[in-house]
Each structure stands twice: as structure tokens, then as C-alpha cells.
Amino acid sequence: MTAERYERGWNKLMEVDGTGGANVINSLKDISPDLGRFVIEFAFGDIYSREGLDLQQRQLVTLSSLTTLGGCEPQLTVHINAALNVGLSPKEIIEAILHCTPYTGFPRVLNATFVAKEVFKERGIAPQA
């Protein structure tokens, strides 16, 4: 079951995050390989692989959660890229972040918006305001 869970998680991680996800896992190999395995098996093998939400909906929830937490700019970078990978438009991403303003406040929404701006720039995508 564990090998199957790992494989399911790895495949889902590649589908959603691609090289960004692989880079995160590889960056953990020398310090906490178990954490990388937990991300693969639990987050992607169990949670992302569940029925009930499609990958776009899951990324909207993830972006909202990371925006609201604050201090998660590196993870926002990965998941804004993932949101684009699964077909969300820049406008949808910005709208999801903007929607967090009354619940989390301007500073965190501003930080998340600037992360999105940088990701769009790196990918050569116009933000579609």
C-alpha cells in the first residue's frame, strides 16, 4: 500500500506542480527526506487524489489558504505555478487572492499579489487585469 500511495502521490505531484514540485522534494533530500515523502504520500497521494474537487478547485483553496496564512511566499510561488498548470487563468488567480482581503487583510493579499505578479512575469504571462 505504501509503494502504491507514494506512486499515486508522485504522479499527482507531477501533474499539478511539475518541476516545481520535484524541486521542493529534491531540496528536502539532504535535510528531511521523510518530510518529502509525507508531502508525496499524504498531501498528493491522499488529499489531492481524492474525489469531490477538481484540480482547479483544489488550487483555488490552496491559494486562499496560503494567502490567508501569510509568510508562505515560497509555497505561493509553487502553487501559483500549479494553478496555471491545471488551467486557471491569471485573472482567476488574482480574483481568488483578492477575495481573501476581507478575511485576511491587505498586507497578506498584497504579498500574495506580488508573488503572482512575479510568477506571471517569469512565465511571460500578462496578468489580465
Beta strands, then each sheet from edge to edge (+ up, - down):
end
